[in-house]
Amino acid sequence: MVDTLVHDGELISTQGRKEADIAIEEGRVSAVGTDLNVDADERIDASGRLVMPGVIDPHVHVEWPDWDYDTAARHGGRAAAAGGVTSVINFLIGPPGELETTYQQFRAAMAERFLGDFSFHVAVFTMDQVKQVPTFVEEEGITSFKLFLPYRGEEVVEPLVGIDDGIVYKLMEEVAAVGDEKGARVLVHPENVEPSFKIKDEMRAANERGDSINTWNTVRPDFLEADAINRVMLLADETGCPTHFVHMSSEKGIRAFQRNQERTRAEVTAEIQAQHLTEDARDHGLLAKMNPPFRTSEEHDALWEGVQRGDLQFVSSDHAPCTTDHKQNIWDATVGIPNLQTWFPLYLTAALDDNRV
């Protein structure tokens, strides 16, 4: 006797697609096979449906841009469950001197209100936060630390502070010192944002508005991603720091990653969001403003190739639930899109229906 039998569905797994039944005992899969002949307390007819494990979304900001933690955890948990996401890793972003307090408050809200499993990446902006790395690793079991490379100049929002390349280097040095046995690594948002400030100034001076989010794609072009990847790869090689590049978005970016991957002595990995694999900036308006921007369909084949080759090992959402109130014009709109509920069905549709993987 098993607790639950899910029968006659199409099982999706790392081994491909096949018709199969699944037996579940005490919350764990106990058997997978065709026409399982077992007694079950509950039988679920999955005929005509896909059956698959819940997924982990490793890149989430449920509280962005200004939700209180309780609201963020409650709504984020429901969105995740509706989209087939059973675990998330959210980013912890705290002002200088308040990182530990922020962590305790956010963790308590997630533990009480989020429906699935969760963990955190810690964003680092200051040397004091760099020095907190060993504490988070040893006492909290958090082993991933995020560098928002574009967070400098006019992109800094108080009370946070911007970073510089000295912080980048010292964090990578600190994480490398933690040691391989802890599995610690640095996560990097790879964009050299400074040229984009000048591009934006020129476009605003020319009174350019644009009728799609492709305007933002022009402001933050693909070579900014490749430039940052080249630079961080050098620091990864120098420090030996395991490094993970988040939300790759362009052919130039993936090519830069591929060129550097084999000659960097540190472990380097990368991820992509479903929207950068499937969406064209020319089809979307102001609400789709995010960083890095939606690109165009010309990028898709190279990025899917990166998935197929295993260069892009993770797919995620970068869920950041801005409302329409945050999106009044292209220049001042807050970046971020709410897609925790939709990214996995979007990716699965593209991957299976278009035979991309």
C-alpha positions, -999 to 999 in steps of 0.1 A, spaced: 0 0 0 13 34 -10 -1 68 0 -6 82 -35 -4 69 -71 -2 93 -100 -11 73 -130 -13 76 -168 6 109 -171 35 119 -192 66 121 -170 91 148 -177 126 142 -162 162 146 -169 159 113 -188 134 128 -212 96 122 -217 77 89 -212 44 76 -201 47 65 -165 30 60 -131 45 74 -99 40 59 -64 45 82 -34 51 71 2 55 95 31 61 124 8 88 107 -13 87 89 -47 90 52 -40 85 38 -75 83 49 -112 71 26 -139 45 17 -165 12 3 -152 23 1 -116 1 -25 -99 -1 -11 -64 -28 -3 -39 -30 34 -30 -49 55 -5 -53 81 -32 -52 77 -70 -46 108 -92 -55 104 -129 -30 124 -148 -42 114 -183 -33 140 -209 -11 159 -184 26 164 -178 40 151 -145 73 165 -133 92 174 -101 87 209 -87 115 232 -98 140 254 -79 141 290 -89 176 302 -79 170 339 -87 142 357 -69 134 391 -54 100 387 -38 103 420 -19 114 442 -48 110 471 -51 92 481 -19 70 453 -5 72 446 32 85 412 40 53 396 51 34 407 20 63 396 -2 66 362 13 28 356 12 23 366 -24 56 352 -36 49 318 -21 15 316 -38 29 327 -71 57 301 -69 33 273 -61 10 282 -89 40 281 -113 53 248 -103 82 262 -82 87 245 -49 120 261 -38 134 296 -43 167 314 -34 159 350 -27 184 378 -26 191 395 8 199 432 3 206 452 34 219 487 40 254 491 55 254 481 92 219 464 90 226 432 70 222 408 99 190 425 112 176 425 77 184 388 73 166 379 106 135 399 97 133 385 62 140 350 72 113 351 98 87 364 73 96 337 48 95 309 74 60 320 85 44 329 52 62 314 22 45 281 10 76 263 -3 113 259 7 136 289 5 171 301 10 191 333 5 219 348 -15 236 377 2 242 409 -17 275 427 -9 283 464 -13 308 473 14 340 460 31 321 455 63 297 432 44 327 414 28 340 407 63 306 391 72 310 363 47 326 338 71 298 343 96 270 337 70 288 306 58 296 291 92 265 301 112 237 304 86 249 280 59 245 307 32 273 302 7 264 325 -23 273 362 -24 260 386 -50 279 415 -68 256 439 -85 282 453 -109 259 480 -123 252 494 -89 273 525 -91 269 561 -101 233 572 -107 220 536 -102 227 538 -65 195 541 -44 199 552 -8 203 539 19 223 514 -1 257 524 -15 274 516 -48 302 492 -53 336 495 -70 361 471 -85 379 470 -51 348 455 -35 345 430 -64 381 419 -59 380 417 -21 348 398 -20 361 372 -45 393 369 -24 373 364 8 349 338 -8 379 319 -22 395 318 12 364 301 27 375 270 8 360 245 -16 346 223 11 320 250 19 309 253 -17 309 291 -15 308 312 -46 303 347 -59 273 356 -81 277 384 -106 253 406 -125 276 412 -155 271 447 -170 296 475 -173 270 502 -167 291 533 -171 289 536 -209 251 532 -207 249 564 -186 263 584 -216 241 565 -241 210 574 -221 220 610 -217 224 613 -255 190 597 -261 172 618 -236 189 650 -250 176 639 -284 141 635 -269 140 598 -280 111 579 -265 106 547 -284 74 527 -285 88 495 -271 112 482 -245 138 479 -272 147 515 -263 161 501 -230 180 474 -251 196 503 -269 205 521 -237 222 490 -222 237 472 -253 250 436 -253 287 445 -254 284 458 -218 276 423 -207 306 408 -226 329 435 -211 320 427 -176 323 390 -181 358 394 -195 369 415 -165 353 393 -138 368 361 -154 402 377 -150 396 383 -113 382 347 -109 414 334 -124 435 356 -101 417 347 -69 405 312 -77 370 322 -66 341 300 -79 320 325 -99 285 323 -112 271 347 -139 234 354 -135 209 363 -162 230 360 -193 211 378 -221 231 380 -253 252 362 -279 282 384 -271 278 376 -235 277 338 -239 306 339 -264 327 358 -239 318 333 -212 327 304 -235 360 319 -245 371 324 -210 356 293 -193 383 268 -201 412 290 -194 400 303 -160 413 282 -131 383 288 -110 350 271 -114 327 293 -135 290 287 -142 261 307 -157 224 309 -158 197 325 -180 161 337 -175 133 322 -196 124 357 -210 159 360 -226 154 327 -244 119 334 -257 109 371 -258 117 399 -283 120 435 -269 102 448 -299 70 430 -288 68 445 -253 61 479 -237 72 498 -207 61 471 -182 89 448 -194 118 471 -184 144 451 -165 182 447 -163 197 433 -184 171 443 -209 149 421 -231 170 415 -262 157 406 -297 150 372 -312 183 373 -331 199 364 -298 179 333 -291 197 306 -311 231 313 -295 215 313 -260 197 280 -266 229 266 -279 244 276 -245 217 257 -228 222 226 -250 260 226 -245 256 230 -207 273 264 -205 240 278 -192 233 253 -164 205 270 -147 172 287 -157 154 311 -134 130 340 -132 146 371 -118 112 377 -103 109 413 -92 72 423 -88 70 459 -98 35 473 -102 23 496 -130 28 525 -105 65 519 -108 64 521 -146 55 556 -156 80 563 -183 110 545 -199 136 566 -182 124 566 -147 106 533 -145 118 509 -119 134 478 -134 118 444 -127 91 421 -139 67 398 -119 72 363 -134 76 338 -106 42 322 -116 49 321 -154 86 316 -162 87 278 -158 56 272 -180 71 296 -205 104 278 -206 88 244 -207 66 253 -236 96 266 -256 118 237 -246 93 209 -253 72 223 -281 101 237 -301 124 208 -293 150 232 -279 165 207 -254 
